[in-house]
Amino acid sequence: MNYILFDNPNRTDLLPFTFTRPVADIRIGILTIREKWEKWLDVKTSTLTEEYLSKKYPLVKGKHNILINGSVCPNEKLIEQVQKLKRNQALVHDDYLIAIHLNEEDIENLESTENIEDIETNVPHIKIQQLWDIFSKNADAIKEDFALLTKNKESNAVSKTNTLICPENIFIEHDVKMECAVLNATDGPIYIRHHAEIMEGAVIRGPFALGEFAIVKMLAKIYGATTIGPYSKVGGEVSNSVIFGYSNKAHDGFLGNSVLGEWCNIGADSNNSNLKNNYTNVKLWNYPEKKFIDTGLQFCGLIMGDHSKCGINTMFNTGTVVGINSSIFGHGFQRNFIPSFSWGSTSTGMTTFEINKAIEVAERVFERRGLVFDEIEKNILRNIYNLTREYRNL
C-alpha cells in the first residue's frame, strides 16, 4: 500500500507555518505528524501539497493509495481502521476526512471523487486545526509519542550528579550529555533524544521533549508541556511552547504558550506576554480571515514563522503572529501581526526585507550548520515573498 499525507482545506489557518511546509511536517509532541504516521505504519510517506512546495515534498503515486489527512495525529486504534480501508472507502469523523483509499487516477481529484463509502469513526484523536492547537494539545501529544517510542525499550543510564523525579516516566536515548540537572516527570513524561545536551543547573518539568543534537543551557527553567526540536538551543524560562527545530532561544528571557518554526533566533533578554492584563481571551491573527480571531484561551503568546528573528530586549505582545523571514528589533511592544519579510519595529517603522537579502542571510545560516540552502529552498522563499505581498500593505 502507498501512503500519501495530504493538506486539508484548513491549511491556511495554520499559516505562517504552512507557508514553508505541508501540514504533516508540523511538530507536536516529540515527533512531527509525518514521523508519527511513518513510525506507526513502518513506511515512508509522500505528500499532496501546494505546487510550490512539491519539489521539496514530492508526491509519489502507487496503484493502490491511502491518502491521510496531514492534520490528524495517529494512534493504535486509528491505524487499525485506516489499514482496513478498501478501495473507494473513506474514514471520516464529524465533518472532516481522515483517510481515503483511491486508485492512482483519482488522487489529485480528492474533493470531487464520487461513489465513496463513508465510514464514521469515533476513535478519539488529536487534530491540528488552529495555530494554538500546537501548544495547547502538546501535553497529550508528548504522552502519546512517549508511549510509542518507549514500548519494549529501556532508557539509558545517566550520571548520578542528576536528580530524576519519577524516573519511570523519563527516557534517555544514547549519547546524551547531562550533568547536575533536575528532571521532574511527576506531571508528565520526559523524553531526551540522542546526542542532546542538558547543561548544569537546568530544571525541567514534564511533559517535555528534547530533540536530537538540541541543547538546554545552564540554569534554564523549563515548564511543561514543552517541545524543543532537533538542533535547537534553549535557555532562560520556557513554558508550554513548541520549537520545531534548528531554532535558538539561547539566552535569558521568557517564552510562553508559543510556537517557533525552524531557523528562528530570539535575541537575549527578549520576552513575550502570554496573558492580557484584563484576563480576557487572547485574539490571534488569522490569515484566511485577514483579521484577529478569538482563540478561546487566556494564555497565548508568540507565533513565529520560519527564518524570522528578533534583536535583544525585544518585547512581544500577547497573541503576536510573526510571518516568514522577518527581522524585528527596537524598543517598546511590537504590533500583534508582523507580516512576512518585514524589517524593523513598530516604534521606528517597518520596511521590506528584500528577497535577495533574505536569501543571502538564509545561505549563511545554513552554512553555519553544514547545510546548503539550495535552489529548491530559494524558490520556496521567492514564492512566499510573492504570496505575502498583500499582507505587507495592511
C-alpha positions as CSV (number, residue, x, y, z in Angstrom):
1,M,0.0,0.0,0.0
2,N,1.2,3.5,-0.9
3,Y,0.5,6.2,1.8
4,I,0.2,9.9,1.0
5,L,-0.3,12.7,3.5
6,F,-2.5,15.5,2.1
7,D,-3.0,19.1,3.2
8,N,-6.5,19.5,4.5
9,P,-8.6,22.5,3.4
10,N,-7.9,24.5,6.6
11,R,-4.2,24.5,6.0
12,T,-4.4,28.3,5.6
13,D,-5.5,28.5,9.3
14,L,-2.0,27.1,10.1
15,L,-0.1,29.9,8.3
16,P,2.6,31.1,8.6
17,F,4.0,27.5,9.4
18,T,2.3,26.0,6.3
19,F,3.9,28.6,4.0
20,T,7.1,26.6,4.3
21,R,5.9,23.0,4.9
22,P,2.9,20.7,4.5
23,V,0.6,20.4,7.5
24,A,2.0,16.9,8.2
25,D,5.5,18.4,8.9
26,I,4.3,20.4,11.8
27,R,5.9,19.2,15.1
28,I,3.7,18.5,18.0
29,G,4.7,16.2,20.8
30,I,8.1,14.5,20.3
31,L,7.7,13.9,16.6
32,T,6.2,15.7,13.5
33,I,2.8,14.4,12.4
34,R,4.5,12.7,9.4
35,E,7.0,11.0,11.7
36,K,4.2,9.6,13.8
37,W,2.4,8.1,10.8
38,E,5.6,6.6,9.4
39,K,6.5,5.1,12.8
40,W,3.1,3.5,13.2
41,L,2.8,2.3,9.6
42,D,6.5,1.4,9.2
43,V,6.6,3.0,5.7
44,K,7.8,6.2,4.1
45,T,5.1,8.6,3.0
46,S,4.8,11.2,0.3
47,T,2.8,14.4,0.1
48,L,0.0,16.1,-1.7
49,T,0.5,19.8,-1.1
50,E,0.9,23.2,-2.7
51,E,2.6,23.2,-6.1
52,Y,5.5,25.5,-5.0
53,L,6.3,23.0,-2.1
54,S,6.1,19.9,-4.2
55,K,9.7,19.7,-5.3
56,K,10.8,19.6,-1.7
57,Y,7.9,17.4,-0.7
58,P,7.1,15.3,-3.9
59,L,4.0,13.2,-4.5
60,V,4.6,9.5,-5.1
61,K,1.7,7.6,-6.6
62,G,1.0,3.9,-6.5
63,K,-1.6,1.5,-7.9
64,H,-3.3,1.4,-4.5
65,N,-3.1,4.5,-2.3
66,I,-4.4,5.6,1.1
67,L,-4.5,9.3,1.4
68,I,-4.3,10.6,5.0
69,N,-5.2,14.0,6.4
70,G,-1.9,15.6,7.5
71,S,-3.5,17.4,10.4
72,V,-4.6,14.2,12.2
73,C,-2.3,12.5,14.6
74,P,-2.4,8.7,14.6
75,N,-2.9,6.2,17.4
76,E,-3.2,2.5,17.6
77,K,-7.0,2.2,17.0
78,L,-7.0,4.8,14.2
79,I,-4.1,3.0,12.4
80,E,-6.2,-0.3,12.5
81,Q,-9.2,1.5,10.9
82,V,-7.0,3.2,8.2
83,Q,-5.3,0.0,7.2
84,K,-8.7,-1.8,6.8
85,L,-10.0,0.7,4.2
86,K,-10.9,-0.9,0.9
87,R,-10.9,0.9,-2.4
88,N,-13.3,3.9,-2.5
89,Q,-13.8,3.8,1.2
90,A,-13.2,6.9,3.4
91,L,-12.7,7.1,7.1
92,V,-14.4,10.3,8.4
93,H,-15.1,11.9,11.8
94,D,-17.8,14.5,12.2
95,D,-17.3,16.9,9.2
96,Y,-13.8,16.0,8.1
97,L,-12.0,13.3,6.2
98,I,-9.3,11.3,8.0
99,A,-8.2,8.9,5.2
100,I,-9.4,7.6,1.9
101,H,-8.4,4.6,-0.3
102,L,-8.1,5.6,-4.0
103,N,-6.7,4.4,-7.3
104,E,-3.9,6.4,-8.9
105,E,-6.0,8.3,-11.3
106,D,-8.2,9.7,-8.5
107,I,-5.5,11.1,-6.2
108,E,-5.4,14.7,-7.4
109,N,-9.2,14.9,-7.6
110,L,-9.7,14.2,-4.0
111,E,-12.5,16.7,-3.3
112,S,-14.6,15.7,-6.4
113,T,-14.2,11.9,-6.0
114,E,-17.6,10.2,-6.4
115,N,-19.1,6.8,-5.3
116,I,-17.2,6.9,-2.0
117,E,-18.4,4.9,1.0
118,D,-18.0,6.9,4.2
119,I,-17.1,5.0,7.4
120,E,-17.6,7.0,10.5
121,T,-15.1,6.7,13.4
122,N,-15.5,7.7,17.0
123,V,-11.9,7.0,17.9
124,P,-10.5,9.9,19.9
125,H,-7.5,11.5,18.3
126,I,-5.5,14.8,18.2
127,K,-6.2,17.1,15.3
128,I,-4.4,20.3,14.5
129,Q,-6.9,22.9,13.2
130,Q,-5.6,26.2,14.5
131,L,-2.2,27.6,15.4
132,W,-2.8,27.5,19.2
133,D,-3.6,23.8,19.0
134,I,0.1,23.1,18.5
135,F,1.0,24.2,22.1
136,S,-2.4,23.6,23.8
137,K,-2.5,20.0,22.7
138,N,1.2,19.4,23.1
139,A,0.9,17.6,26.5
140,D,-1.3,14.9,25.1
141,A,0.9,14.6,22.0
142,I,4.0,14.1,24.1
143,K,2.3,11.4,26.2
144,E,1.2,9.5,23.1
145,D,4.6,9.8,21.4
146,F,6.4,8.8,24.6
147,A,4.3,5.6,24.8
148,L,5.0,4.8,21.1
149,L,8.8,5.4,21.3
150,T,9.5,3.7,24.6
151,K,7.5,0.5,24.1
152,N,9.7,-2.5,25.0
153,K,12.7,-0.3,25.3
154,E,15.0,0.6,28.2
155,S,16.2,4.1,29.0
156,N,20.0,4.7,29.1
157,A,21.5,5.4,32.5
158,V,22.6,8.9,33.4
159,S,25.2,10.4,35.8
160,K,24.4,10.3,39.5
161,T,25.0,14.1,39.5
162,N,21.5,14.4,38.1
163,T,18.2,14.4,40.1
164,L,15.4,12.4,38.4
165,I,11.9,12.6,39.9
166,C,9.6,9.8,38.7
167,P,12.4,8.2,36.7
168,E,10.0,5.6,35.3
169,N,8.5,8.5,33.2
170,I,11.9,9.6,31.9
171,F,13.5,8.1,28.8
172,I,17.1,9.0,27.7
173,E,18.4,7.9,24.3
174,H,22.1,7.2,23.6
175,D,24.9,9.7,23.7
176,V,23.1,12.3,25.8
177,K,25.3,14.7,27.8
178,M,23.6,15.7,31.1
179,E,25.2,16.7,34.5
180,C,23.7,18.4,37.6
181,A,20.3,18.8,36.1
182,V,16.9,18.3,37.7
183,L,14.2,16.4,35.7
184,N,10.7,16.1,37.3
185,A,8.3,13.8,35.4
186,T,5.6,13.9,38.0
187,D,3.1,15.7,35.8
188,G,4.1,14.1,32.5
189,P,6.8,12.1,30.7
190,I,10.2,13.5,29.7
191,Y,12.0,12.2,26.5
192,I,15.6,13.1,25.6
193,R,16.8,12.2,22.1
194,H,20.2,11.1,21.1
195,H,23.2,13.5,21.2
196,A,21.2,16.1,23.1
197,E,22.8,18.0,25.9
198,I,21.3,19.4,29.2
199,M,23.8,21.7,30.9
200,E,24.4,22.2,34.6
201,G,21.7,23.7,36.8
202,A,18.9,23.2,34.2
203,V,15.5,22.5,35.9
204,I,12.9,20.7,33.7
205,R,9.3,19.7,34.4
206,G,7.4,17.3,32.1
207,P,5.7,16.8,29.8
208,F,8.9,17.6,27.9
209,A,10.7,16.5,24.8
210,L,14.2,17.4,23.7
211,G,15.2,16.7,20.1
212,E,18.4,15.2,18.8
213,F,21.5,17.4,19.0
214,A,19.5,20.0,20.8
215,I,20.9,21.9,23.9
216,V,19.3,23.1,27.1
217,K,21.7,25.7,28.5
218,M,22.9,26.3,32.1
219,L,20.3,27.3,34.7
220,A,17.4,27.1,32.2
221,K,13.9,26.8,33.7
222,I,11.5,24.8,31.5
223,Y,7.9,24.0,32.3
224,G,5.7,21.5,30.5
225,A,4.2,21.0,28.1
226,T,7.3,22.0,26.0
227,T,9.0,20.5,23.0
228,I,12.4,21.6,21.8
229,G,13.0,20.3,18.3
230,P,16.3,19.0,16.9
231,Y,19.5,21.1,16.6
232,S,17.9,23.9,18.8
233,K,19.4,25.8,21.7
234,V,17.3,27.0,24.6
235,G,18.0,29.0,27.8
236,G,16.1,31.2,30.2
237,E,12.5,30.5,31.0
238,V,10.2,28.5,28.7
239,S,6.7,27.3,29.4
240,N,4.2,25.3,27.3
241,S,6.0,26.1,24.0
242,V,7.0,24.2,20.8
243,I,10.1,24.9,18.8
244,F,10.1,22.9,15.6
245,G,13.9,22.7,15.1
246,Y,17.1,24.5,14.1
247,S,16.0,27.5,16.1
248,N,17.6,29.3,19.1
249,K,16.3,31.0,22.2
250,A,19.7,30.6,23.8
251,H,19.6,33.4,26.4
252,D,17.6,34.7,29.4
253,G,14.0,35.9,28.7
254,F,10.6,34.3,28.8
255,L,8.8,32.3,26.1
256,G,5.4,31.0,27.0
257,N,2.4,29.4,25.2
258,S,4.3,30.0,22.0
259,V,5.4,28.2,18.8
260,L,8.6,28.9,16.9
261,G,9.2,27.5,13.4
262,E,12.6,26.5,12.0
263,W,15.7,28.7,11.6
264,C,14.4,31.3,14.1
265,N,16.5,33.3,16.6
266,I,15.3,35.0,19.7
267,G,17.7,37.7,21.0
268,A,19.0,37.9,24.5
269,D,16.5,39.1,27.2
270,S,13.6,39.1,24.8
271,N,10.2,38.3,26.3
272,N,6.6,37.6,25.2
273,S,3.4,38.3,27.1
274,N,1.1,35.3,27.3
275,L,-1.7,36.8,29.4
276,K,-3.7,40.0,28.9
277,N,-3.8,42.4,31.9
278,N,-7.7,42.3,31.9
279,Y,-7.6,38.4,31.7
280,T,-9.9,38.2,28.7
281,N,-9.4,35.7,25.8
282,V,-6.5,36.3,23.5
283,K,-7.1,37.1,19.9
284,L,-4.7,35.9,17.2
285,W,-4.2,36.9,13.6
286,N,-5.8,34.6,11.1
287,Y,-4.6,34.6,7.5
288,P,-7.7,33.5,5.6
289,E,-10.0,35.8,7.7
290,K,-7.4,38.7,7.4
291,K,-8.3,39.7,11.0
292,F,-7.8,38.7,14.6
293,I,-9.9,35.8,15.9
294,D,-10.8,34.7,19.4
295,T,-8.6,31.7,20.5
296,G,-10.8,31.0,23.5
297,L,-7.6,30.9,25.5
298,Q,-6.5,33.1,28.4
299,F,-2.9,32.2,27.7
300,C,-1.4,32.6,24.2
301,G,2.0,34.0,23.4
302,L,4.2,34.3,20.3
303,I,3.8,32.5,16.9
304,M,6.9,33.0,14.8
305,G,7.3,31.6,11.2
306,D,10.5,30.1,9.8
307,H,13.6,32.2,9.3
308,S,12.3,35.1,11.5
309,K,14.5,36.7,14.1
310,C,14.4,39.4,16.8
311,G,17.1,41.5,18.4
312,I,18.0,41.8,22.1
313,N,15.4,43.0,24.5
314,T,12.5,42.6,22.1
315,M,9.0,42.7,23.6
316,F,6.2,40.8,22.0
317,N,2.6,41.4,23.0
318,T,0.1,38.7,24.0
319,G,-1.0,36.8,20.9
320,T,1.6,38.0,18.4
321,V,2.0,36.4,14.9
322,V,5.2,37.0,13.1
323,G,5.4,35.8,9.5
324,I,8.2,34.2,7.5
325,N,11.7,35.7,7.3
326,S,11.1,38.9,9.3
327,S,13.8,40.7,11.4
328,I,12.3,42.5,14.4
329,F,14.2,44.9,16.7
330,G,13.7,48.2,18.6
331,H,12.1,49.4,21.9
332,G,8.5,49.0,23.0
333,F,6.0,46.3,22.3
334,Q,5.7,45.1,18.8
335,R,2.4,45.1,16.9
336,N,0.4,41.9,17.2
337,F,0.8,40.9,13.5
338,I,4.1,41.3,11.7
339,P,3.9,40.3,8.0
340,S,6.5,38.1,6.3
341,F,9.7,39.8,5.0
342,S,9.3,42.7,7.4
343,W,12.4,44.6,8.7
344,G,12.4,47.0,11.7
345,S,10.0,47.6,14.6
346,T,6.7,49.1,15.5
347,S,8.4,52.1,17.1
348,T,10.7,53.0,14.2
349,G,8.6,51.7,11.3
350,M,8.8,48.6,9.1
351,T,10.4,48.3,5.7
352,T,10.5,45.3,3.4
353,F,13.2,42.7,3.9
354,E,14.0,42.3,0.2
355,I,14.1,38.7,-1.1
356,N,17.7,38.7,-2.4
357,K,19.0,39.9,1.0
358,A,16.8,37.3,2.8
359,I,18.2,34.5,0.6
360,E,21.8,35.7,1.4
361,V,21.1,35.5,5.2
362,A,19.5,32.1,4.8
363,E,22.5,30.8,2.9
364,R,24.8,31.9,5.7
365,V,22.6,30.4,8.4
366,F,22.5,27.1,6.6
367,E,26.3,27.2,6.1
368,R,26.9,27.5,9.8
369,R,25.1,24.2,10.3
370,G,27.0,22.5,7.5
371,L,23.9,22.6,5.2
372,V,23.3,24.1,1.7
373,F,20.4,26.5,1.0
374,D,19.8,25.1,-2.4
375,E,17.7,26.3,-5.4
376,I,14.6,24.4,-4.1
377,E,14.7,26.3,-0.8
378,K,15.4,29.6,-2.6
379,N,12.3,29.1,-4.9
380,I,10.1,28.3,-1.9
381,L,11.2,31.6,-0.3
382,R,10.6,33.5,-3.6
383,N,7.1,32.1,-3.8
384,I,6.3,33.0,-0.2
385,Y,7.7,36.6,-0.8
386,N,5.1,37.0,-3.6
387,L,2.3,35.2,-1.8
388,T,2.7,37.5,1.2
389,R,3.0,40.8,-0.6
390,E,-0.6,41.8,0.2
391,Y,-0.1,41.5,4.0
392,R,2.8,44.0,4.0
393,N,0.3,46.6,2.8
394,L,-2.2,46.1,5.5
